Amino acid sequence: MSDVIHTKTVRRTDVQAIEDIEADICILGAGISGLTAALEAAKLGRTVVLVDGAPAIGGQAIGSQVGTLIGLYTHGPDAYQITYGIAEDLVNELKEEGSFLTRNSARTGTITFQYDEIRMGRWFEQKLEDAGVKILLGATLSHVEFKDKRVQHIDLITRYGAVKVKANGYVDASGDASLCWEAGLDLREPTAPIYGTMNFLIEGYDTDVVDQLDINEVHARLVTAGHKYGVRRHDGFLMHFSGKGFMLANIGHFETPMDPMAAADMVLEGRRQADKVLRFLQGEFSNIFKGSQIRAYGNPGLRQTRWIVGEHQLTLDEIKEGARPEDAVARCAWWVELHDTEELVHWEEFPYGHVYYIPLSCMLPKGVDNIVAAGRCVDGDSHALSAIRVMGPCMSMGMAAAHALDMAGSGKVSDINIKELQERLCDNLDRKE
Ligand SMILES: Cc1cc2nc3c(=O)[nH]c(=O)nc-3n(C[C@H](O)[C@H](O)[C@H](O)COP(=O)(O)OP(=O)(O)OC[C@H]3O[C@@H](n4cnc5c(N)ncnc54)[C@H](O)[C@@H]3O)c2cc1C
């Protein structure tokens, strides 16, 4: 018999202790943009605290089972890589162990990577630990002390008490511009729905015949028969992970409001939609999906919710034109992919080889000295943002944010030398091989 474990009586005291944390750079949001910013800032020798309200790192990349990393390559027969840094380590190391599959997309003519989200999550966790990044999870932003154009500190609430973080510079990698929201800054919200999706994984289908599945046939059947199962979206994708026995499904569309009760409803609405899609597949493609079931539902996937009013707003015309702005910090090629109707995604394709740029000014909240936004909450019009919110550009923005704040130190980001910043980011701006 093991030793008895005794108990003691405890009670909350009136004065709650607040844990104080200091770092050079504080990053709000441990999605793909925040993770990249954290690792790049740590590589530069900065002390970093990475904060997220979720109980695990990964944001949508892991929690919402996004499942494919896109936007790292140009499109066309001569596609080349346009994002390096942490992105390159991630792809090389996970490809080697079989957790990243290279896919040559016939639809978009580019190279994408299907990933095993559990392995990718662990990869990031281990890299963060090795780099000495302080990780604060289950910590929701409750207050931003904003004075003299600077964030002075932020307050967070966890299940186990309050935490205050003080840093010289902050990255808003929250996806919803939460840091800027709590700081009382102007933000943008779309005036019509931009739909989200609950991705999910399917298992138990017939892997011997899954190669017969033709996504165009699925789309055609969604139009003619989807309504019988209550499935309203007519496009999307299904991707079998060869050798792993599961398939990623991204078919469904729900609105993504930002009030608490409606946000909670999205979880159940997403799951209802996923169940209907499975019934559709079992009914219409029974030779493949007869014995299938859902292995995992992702968290609700949110595309474009609320984002900063930047020093500059990137526009559709700018990304179509592709001219390089003076303060370019990232290079992109992904097409416009706006989820603006329930049934279909609005695509705008660019010619093969087309690249365009993200300027630092669309990552800088207007009139603020020490915040850089990265990821899906930077400033673009709805069309431009729909192209640059995919994970390749999120990673280049994370890297740019880390370097910009490293250079700013305790000063203003707007004062940094852009040429020096661009030299640091030259692989992401110029390398072509
Ligand atoms: C369904 C779907 C499918 C997609 N498919 C692809 C694809 O195939 N390939 C691709 O490359 N991209 C895809 N994208 C786009 C891409 O996945 C996202 O745009 C990208 O992952 C966003 O990363 P992020 O770091 O900007 O934000 P997020 O991943 O949203 O991370 C933000 C983090 O901030 C935290 N946070 C927010 N507010 C607070 C707060 N107040 N306090 C504490 N923490 C907070 C959140 O918990 C979250 O972890 C898809 C998106 C969706 C929704």
The ligand as a Gaussian input file, in Angstrom:
#p B3LYP/6-31G(d) Opt

LIG

0 1
 C      -10.858000      26.471000     -41.843000
 C       -9.580000      27.109000     -42.248000
 C       -8.782000      26.475000     -43.173000
 C       -7.580000      27.038000     -43.535000
 N       -6.781000      26.369000     -44.415000
 C       -5.508000      26.773000     -44.591000
 C       -4.601000      25.957000     -45.278000
 O       -4.953000      24.894000     -45.793000
 N       -3.307000      26.352000     -45.347000
 C       -2.879000      27.528000     -44.788000
 O       -1.678000      27.821000     -44.860000
 N       -3.750000      28.357000     -44.158000
 C       -5.033000      27.983000     -44.027000
 N       -5.912000      28.774000     -43.333000
 C       -5.474000      30.083000     -42.820000
 C       -4.569000      29.967000     -41.629000
 O       -4.685000      28.719000     -41.004000
 C       -4.815000      31.035000     -40.554000
 O       -5.086000      32.280000     -41.136000
 C       -3.580000      31.137000     -39.692000
 O       -3.326000      29.879000     -39.076000
 C       -3.742000      32.233000     -38.681000
 O       -2.651000      32.224000     -37.812000
 P       -2.475000      33.377000     -36.733000
 O       -1.235000      33.030000     -35.992000
 O       -2.539000      34.708000     -37.383000
 O       -3.764000      33.299000     -35.801000
 P       -4.447000      32.123000     -34.980000
 O       -4.011000      30.790000     -35.441000
 O       -5.887000      32.445000     -34.985000
 O       -3.838000      32.295000     -33.506000
 C       -4.222000      33.318000     -32.632000
 C       -4.005000      32.874000     -31.201000
 O       -4.232000      33.988000     -30.337000
 C       -4.917000      33.550000     -29.189000
 N       -5.699000      34.664000     -28.650000
 C       -6.607000      35.425000     -29.310000
 N       -7.137000      36.337000     -28.500000
 C       -6.563000      36.151000     -27.280000
 C       -6.724000      36.791000     -26.020000
 N       -7.589000      37.814000     -25.869000
 N       -5.994000      36.342000     -24.978000
 C       -5.136000      35.308000     -25.132000
 N       -4.942000      34.662000     -26.311000
 C       -5.652000      35.088000     -27.369000
 C       -5.811000      32.429000     -29.677000
 O       -6.126000      31.530000     -28.625000
 C       -4.955000      31.774000     -30.777000
 O       -4.221000      30.667000     -30.290000
 C       -7.160000      28.267000     -42.971000
 C       -7.974000      28.916000     -42.043000
 C       -9.175000      28.351000     -41.679000
 C      -10.015000      29.047000     -40.675000

